[in-house]
């Protein structure tokens, strides 16, 4: 009799519920587009009640599509975007809208903490940079700008821990997510009251839920959630993980051979190591979902979300043409981009819609047009610019590794062979993709399978449930062209950097 496991993934734009069997084959899935609330420039939020309603609907639809008896679903786990913050109140209601990881309202706080020495002091415990979108920055902003919210807080959640709480009624903080929050001491793997005091947040220490691991059982589906989702009451929930961990483990990043690149709303570039990188050359060390490993990460909100926005905003004629031809719009735009060679233009696109890897106030820009250029050149420039921004991060990671066998690529870019080849050529490394559409959900399903006892650990689950789909080798000629264009990209970005302070928030 087959066993089934569900992964629930809350990302930058969608929530998804996906059912897998014990071999990692996708049985059924459903998704809901999540409404983004933008009360002012730089603020990105979600209604927490609405978020749960959409998740419950996706779960119900997945179960209905699968035809699987819910009692045969032996485990569930959640992942989601890291950073941001979702606050549950003492009145058993959300304190306010959840704040999404693309939010830049707290940009001044990291600068202040770097200037006054706080950042250097906390690094000894957290081993990571302070980001404007982390809970510490956002909570400090709320303390100064929405002081009435702070006394109401019962639990400080990350998004996936909030969804698991709604499924079980039990509050837990899962370690991979919270280890990227600047609230957890990476040296001993515990929350640290003195660490919160450095940020002026010591009064919120008791609002941090009990800490658990990715494969720990963290409650079971309660009666209310069973009625709302269709999951069987009593189904166990694993701790789950930060979506970058879920994608990495679903790409079989279970040793130090490969680097994982996730090209979604965020540009995520990461590898695992037995020791953290402490020379301050990289953005983030956090705890990985496999014991004994740290996740070494470089990231920024500069990836495929820029591509989707550009197509929605500027490719109206192409939408009509794609519809007339009966083809997918994104595939049609790929065909346009493929119709021009990489050396046919020097248009530079800076993918800074939600801030950059340098400055959260940076703006998206496209420079270098002349009269001969077409929309085909523009869409290719957007794709290239996103990969160049990934390379800025990758160079920092590669400087801290002796060697890399290949890059494992996921996210929206991995769905496009053209774009995947650009990654191989621009990185000048082989690129491999995985044979599943929903990596984050697969990583969750793997955790659920381990917590239910189906596999001994995540490494064993990966051997059974992860399958390589394609491998692309870099083209030396294209790599040489892109090396020159990358230098131009960096010069343009550096030249514009001083101007961002002159733009209104």
C-alpha positions, 0 to 999 in steps of 0.5 A, a space after each residue: 500500500 502506497 504512502 503519501 506525504 504533503 508539502 505546503 510551500 508559501 513563497 513570494 507570490 503563491 501558496 502551494 500544496 503538493 502531494 507526493 508518494 514515497 518515491 518523490 513522484 508528484 500525485 497532485 497539486 494546487 496553488 493560490 495566488 497570494 494578494 500582496 498589500 502595499 500600504 506604501 512604497 517599500 512595504 509588502 504585507 499579507 492579511 494573515 487570515 486571508 493567507 490561511 484561507 488560501 492555504 486551506 483551499 489549496 490543501 483541499 483542492 490537492 486532496 480532491 484532485 489526488 483521489 487519495 484517502 486523507 488517512 493515507 497521507 502519513 505526514 505533512 510539512 511546511 516551508 516558506 519564504 524566510 525573513 519577514 515576520 508574522 505576529 500572533 496576538 494574545 487575543 488569539 488573532 493576528 496582531 497585524 498583517 504579516 510582513 513579507 521578505 521583500 519588505 524594505 521599511 526597516 532599511 535604516 536599522 541595519 545601517 544604524 547597528 553597523 555604525 554603532 558597533 551592534 552588528 560586530 558584537 552580535 556577529 560573534 553569536 549569529 555569524 550573519 549580516 543584519 538585513 532590513 527584512 529580518 525579524 529583528 529589523 522589522 520588530 525594531 521598526 514596529 517598536 518605534 513606529 507601531 508601538 501599540 503592536 508590541 504588547 499584543 504579541 504572543 508569538 513571533 512566527 515565520 510564515 511556515 511556522 504560522 501555517 503549521 500553527 494554524 494546522 495544529 494549534 501548537 506553536 513551534 519555531 523551526 531552527 533553519 528559519 529562525 537561525 536566519 533571523 539574527 535572534 538565534 545563537 548559532 554557536 549553541 543553537 538556542 535563542 538568546 535573551 542577551 542577543 535580543 537585548 542588543 537590538 532593544 527587543 529583550 521584552 519579546 524573548 518570551 514570544 519566541 516559540 519553543 525551538 524544534 528541528 526540521 524532522 521533529 514532529 511538531 503537533 498533529 492536525 487539529 479538528 478545526 483544521 481537519 474540517 477546513 482542509 480535508 486532512 485527517 485529524 491527527 495527521 502529524 506535522 513535521 517541523 518543516 524548513 526555510 524554503 531555501 533549505 527545502 529546495 536545497 535538500 530536494 536538489 540532493 544537497 546532502 554533501 559539499 559537492 554542489 552549489 544550489 541556486 534558486 531563481 525565484 522572487 529572491 536570488 538564493 545562492 548557497 552551499 552546505 559546510 561543516 563549518 560556518 564562514 566567519 570572515 564576513 565575506 558572505 551574507 548569511 550562515 544558518 543552520 541546515 536541515 541536516 545535523 552537522 551542516 551550516 547553510 552558507 548563503 548569499 541572497 537578495 530580492 533580485 531574481 525571476 520576480 523581475 522577469 515576471 514583472 517585466 513581462 506583465 508590464 511591457 509585453 502586452 503585444 506578446 501576450 496577444 501573439 502568444 494567445 493567438 498562437 496557443 503557446 505559453 507566454 513565457 515560452 514565447 518570450 523565451 523564443 524572442 530572447 533566443 532570436 538575438 545573440 548574446 553579443 548583439 546588444 550591451 543593454 544592462 538591466 539591473 534587477 532591483 525592483 525590490 531593492 538590490 544586493 547592495 542597497 534596499 533603496 535601489 531601483 530597477 533600471 535598464 540602460 543602453 538602448 538605441 534605435 536598433 533594439 527590439 523587445 527581443 533584446 530587452 527581454 534577453 537583457 532582463 534574463 541576463 541581468 538577473 543571472 549577472 546579479 546571481 553571479 555577484 553572489 556566486 563569486 563570494 561563495 566560490 571564493 570560500 570553497 576549494 571546488 564545485 562540481 556543478 550548480 543545481 538550479 531551481 525556481 522559475 529560471 530552471 523551467 526555461 532551457 534557454 535561461 538555464 543555459 545562460 546560468 551555465 555560460 555566465 557562471 562557467 559551470 555545469 548546471 543541473 536541474 531536478 525532475 520535479 516542478 515543486 522543489 520546496 514542497 518536495 523538500 517538505 514531503 521528504 521531511 514529513 517522510 523522515 518524521 513519520 519513520 519512512 526514511 532514516 534521515 534526509 540523506 536517505 530520503 534524497 536517494 529515493 525521492 530526488 532525480 536529476 532531469 538535465 545537465 547543461 555544460 557551459 559554452 566557452 564562446 558564450 562564457 567569454 562574451 558574458 564575462 565582458 558583459 558582466 564587467 559592464 554590468 558591475 560598472 553600471 551598478 556601481 555608477 548608479 549606486 550613489 544616486 539611490 539616496 536621492 530617490 523618494 521612498 
